[in-house]
Amino acid sequence: MSLKLASVSVDLDEVPRYAAIHGLPDELGAARHAVYDRCVPRLSDWLSQESIPATFFAIGEDLERERNRNTIAALHSAGHEIGNHSHRHYYDLVRRTDAELRDEVERGAAAIEQACGERPVGFRAPGYTVNDALFTVLGEAGVEYDSSVFPCPSYYAAKAAALAAMKLRGRTSESILDTPDVLRAPRGPYRVGTPYWRRGSGVLELPIGVTRLQLPYIGTSLIVGGRRVSIALTKQMLGREHINLELHGFDAADRDTDGLEALEPHRADLRRSSQDKLDALSAAVRVMRDAGYQLVTLREAARRISSGPSP
């Protein structure tokens, strides 16, 4: 019998990183901590109401703040998985030296282990961008799975256009564009080869979701589109052994109550309330469950996929 697993994961990129990708100054005041202080509690309550064990990808240096460490510890105690999102979240991580790659992976893992008492087994790269050198480091570090590869043509084109538009306006984004070869990678779980977009015997990859119509299956798509679009996109994902729904903590942000008005001109998602966003995500979860999918952490999905036939 084929697997029918679904996972919800949340990247905990704090608000200043959104200013950085839009080429904006960090003039955010108290709103700079909105993801940990406001969005995570909303998501935690939502996950509890929906009975979903999720995977949260934390950035190591963010855990230097005591309140953030306590948040991560509480999420872990509640049964959620904590994954490694690197130490400093360099968007150009793949352009760094091998020594820097090792440092980013190891220090991120160490900070998470110190916060919650368990070493992370999963990794997600900043900006979804990976390369062979990073996968070598992940293998050496004993990482069980990666969930970064995003082989989505429409997302790739939109990102390229956005970066070009910012450059024309004289703004510099910290984000970078991946190699187009990533679009050749499998859409379902696979063990990476060399190059990483080919199948091999390396680290297990759980790619970011891409629908049958080659649309991005991520939180931004679901919440900007609203409930009806969320349902339609989720139906396009049915039939796979693993549905990987990647969110960001910022997906639960509320423009008015979180003080994020300065980002609204650059973020369509801020035009919807946090409750509208969570309603759209709930609609997606109902479609999955109605189709017989079991909601599990990425770690659990990776282990169950690995115990079956070689992906």
C-alpha positions in Angstrom: 0.0 0.0 0.0 1.4 3.4 -1.0 2.1 6.0 1.7 -0.3 9.0 2.1 1.6 11.4 4.3 1.4 15.2 4.6 3.6 17.6 6.5 3.3 21.2 7.6 6.6 23.0 8.2 7.2 26.6 9.3 10.4 28.6 8.6 11.0 31.1 11.4 12.5 33.9 9.4 12.1 37.0 11.5 10.8 40.3 10.1 14.1 42.0 9.3 14.9 39.3 6.8 11.8 40.3 4.9 13.0 43.9 4.8 16.4 42.5 3.5 14.9 40.6 0.6 12.9 43.6 -0.4 16.0 45.9 -0.2 14.4 47.9 2.6 16.1 49.4 5.7 15.6 47.7 9.1 13.4 50.5 10.6 10.9 48.2 12.1 10.9 49.0 15.9 9.1 46.4 18.0 7.7 44.8 14.8 11.2 43.2 14.2 10.2 40.4 16.6 6.7 39.9 15.3 7.3 36.4 14.0 8.3 34.9 17.3 6.2 37.2 19.5 3.0 37.2 17.6 2.9 34.8 14.6 4.2 31.7 16.4 1.6 31.8 19.1 -1.1 32.1 16.5 0.3 29.2 14.5 0.8 27.1 17.7 -2.8 27.6 18.6 -3.9 26.8 15.1 -1.8 23.6 15.0 -3.3 22.5 18.3 -6.8 23.1 17.1 -6.1 21.1 13.9 -4.2 18.4 15.8 -1.1 18.8 13.6 2.4 17.9 14.6 4.5 20.4 12.6 8.2 21.0 11.9 9.6 24.4 12.8 12.9 25.4 11.1 14.8 27.8 13.5 17.7 30.1 12.8 20.5 29.6 15.2 21.4 33.2 15.9 17.7 34.1 16.6 18.0 31.8 19.7 20.4 34.2 21.3 17.3 35.9 22.5 15.9 34.3 25.6 12.3 34.7 24.6 12.9 32.9 21.3 14.7 30.0 23.1 11.8 29.6 25.4 9.4 29.6 22.4 11.4 26.8 20.7 11.6 24.8 23.9 7.8 25.1 24.3 7.2 24.0 20.7 9.4 21.0 21.2 7.6 20.1 24.5 4.3 20.3 22.6 5.4 17.6 20.2 6.6 19.6 17.3 9.9 18.9 15.5 12.6 21.6 15.5 14.7 21.6 12.3 17.9 23.5 11.4 17.5 26.6 9.2 21.3 27.5 9.4 22.9 29.8 12.0 22.8 33.2 10.3 20.4 32.5 7.4 22.8 33.8 4.7 20.7 34.0 1.5 24.0 33.4 -0.5 24.9 30.4 1.6 25.8 28.3 -1.5 28.4 30.9 -2.4 30.3 30.5 0.9 33.3 28.4 1.5 33.1 24.8 2.6 34.3 25.9 6.1 31.5 28.5 6.3 29.0 25.9 5.2 30.1 23.5 8.0 30.0 26.4 10.5 26.4 27.4 9.5 25.1 23.8 9.7 26.9 23.0 13.0 26.3 26.2 14.9 22.6 26.2 13.8 22.2 22.6 15.1 24.1 23.4 18.3 21.9 26.4 19.1 18.7 24.3 18.6 20.1 21.5 20.7 20.9 23.9 23.5 17.4 25.4 23.4 15.3 22.2 23.4 17.7 19.4 24.4 17.5 17.5 21.1 19.8 17.8 18.1 17.9 18.5 14.8 17.9 15.8 12.1 16.4 18.0 9.3 17.7 21.0 7.4 16.2 23.7 5.3 18.5 26.1 3.4 17.9 29.9 3.3 15.9 30.8 0.2 15.5 27.2 -0.8 19.0 27.4 -2.4 21.3 24.4 -2.2 24.3 22.9 -4.0 26.5 19.8 -4.0 28.9 21.2 -1.5 26.1 21.9 1.0 24.7 18.3 0.5 28.2 17.0 1.2 28.3 18.9 4.5 24.8 17.7 5.4 25.8 14.1 4.8 29.0 14.5 6.9 26.9 16.1 9.7 24.6 13.1 9.9 21.5 15.0 8.7 18.7 12.6 8.0 16.8 14.7 5.5 16.8 18.0 3.7 13.7 19.9 2.6 14.9 22.8 0.4 14.8 21.8 -3.3 12.1 23.8 -5.0 11.7 22.7 -8.6 8.9 25.1 -9.5 9.1 27.0 -12.9 6.5 29.6 -12.0 8.1 30.4 -8.7 11.5 30.6 -10.3 10.2 33.0 -13.0 8.4 35.2 -10.5 11.5 35.4 -8.3 13.7 36.3 -11.2 11.3 39.0 -12.3 11.0 40.4 -8.7 14.8 40.6 -8.3 15.1 42.3 -11.7 12.4 44.8 -10.8 14.1 45.7 -7.5 17.4 46.2 -9.3 15.7 48.6 -11.8 14.3 50.6 -8.8 17.8 50.9 -7.3 17.2 48.5 -4.4 19.4 45.6 -3.6 17.9 42.4 -2.3 19.9 40.0 -0.2 18.1 37.1 -1.9 19.7 35.3 -4.8 18.4 33.3 -7.8 19.1 29.6 -7.8 20.6 27.8 -10.9 17.8 26.9 -13.3 19.1 23.3 -13.1 17.0 23.0 -9.9 13.9 22.8 -12.1 15.2 19.4 -13.3 14.9 17.9 -9.8 12.2 15.3 -8.9 8.9 16.7 -7.4 8.7 13.9 -4.9 11.0 12.5 -2.2 14.4 11.2 -3.5 17.9 10.6 -2.4 20.3 13.2 -3.9 23.0 12.3 -6.3 25.7 14.4 -8.0 24.6 16.9 -9.1 21.9 17.2 -6.5 19.0 17.4 -8.9 19.6 13.8 -10.0 18.7 10.7 -8.0 21.5 9.0 -6.1 22.2 7.5 -2.7 22.9 10.6 -0.6 20.7 12.6 1.8 17.0 12.1 1.5 15.4 15.2 0.0 11.8 16.1 0.7 11.2 18.8 -2.0 9.0 21.9 -1.5 5.6 21.3 -3.0 4.9 21.9 -6.7 1.4 21.2 -8.1 0.6 19.2 -11.2 0.2 22.6 -13.0 3.7 23.6 -11.9 2.4 26.1 -9.3 4.1 26.7 -6.0 2.4 24.8 -3.1 3.6 27.0 -0.3 1.9 29.1 2.4 2.1 32.3 0.4 0.2 30.8 -2.5 -2.6 29.5 -0.3 -3.1 32.6 1.9 -2.9 35.1 -0.9 -5.3 33.1 -3.0 -7.7 32.6 -0.1 -9.8 29.6 0.8 -11.0 28.6 -2.7 -7.5 28.8 -4.2 -6.1 26.9 -1.2 -8.6 24.1 -1.8 -7.9 24.0 -5.6 -4.1 23.9 -5.2 -4.3 21.2 -2.5 -6.5 19.0 -4.8 -3.7 19.2 -7.3 -1.3 17.6 -4.8 -3.4 14.6 -4.0 -2.2 11.2 -5.1 1.4 11.7 -4.0 3.0 9.7 -1.3 4.0 12.9 0.5 2.5 16.4 0.4 5.0 19.0 1.7 3.3 22.2 2.7 6.0 24.8 3.6 4.9 27.9 5.5 6.7 30.8 7.1 6.0 32.2 10.5 5.3 35.4 8.7 2.3 33.7 7.0 0.4 34.3 10.2 1.3 38.0 10.4 -1.4 40.7 10.7 -0.5 44.1 9.3 -2.5 46.2 11.7 -2.0 44.4 15.1 1.7 43.5 14.4 2.8 47.0 13.2 3.8 45.9 9.7 2.3 48.7 7.7 5.8 49.6 6.2 6.0 46.2 4.5 2.5 46.2 3.0 3.4 47.8 -0.3 5.8 45.0 -0.9 3.8 42.1 0.5 0.4 41.0 -0.9 0.0 38.6 2.0 -0.3 41.5 4.4 -3.6 42.6 2.7 -5.3 39.6 4.4 -5.9 39.3 8.1 -4.2 36.6 10.1 -7.5 34.9 10.7 -8.3 34.8 6.9 -4.9 33.2 6.4 -5.4 30.5 9.0 -8.8 29.8 7.5 -7.2 29.2 4.1 -4.7 26.8 5.6 -7.4 24.9 7.5 -9.2 24.4 4.2 -6.1 22.8 2.8 -5.7 20.5 5.7 -9.3 19.4 5.4 -8.8 18.4 1.8 -5.7 16.4 2.7 -7.5 14.6 5.6 -10.6 13.9 3.5 -8.4 12.2 1.0 -6.9 9.9 3.6 -3.6 11.7 4.3 -2.0 11.5 7.7 -0.4 14.7 9.0 3.1 14.0 10.4 6.3 15.9 11.0 9.0 15.9 8.3 11.2 13.8 10.4 8.4 11.1 10.7 7.7 11.3 7.0 11.4 10.9 6.2 11.8 7.9 8.4 8.7 6.2 7.0 9.7 6.9 3.4 13.2 5.6 4.1 11.9 2.4 5.6 10.0 1.6 2.4 11.3 1.0 -1.1 14.3 3.2 -2.0 12.9 6.6 -3.1 
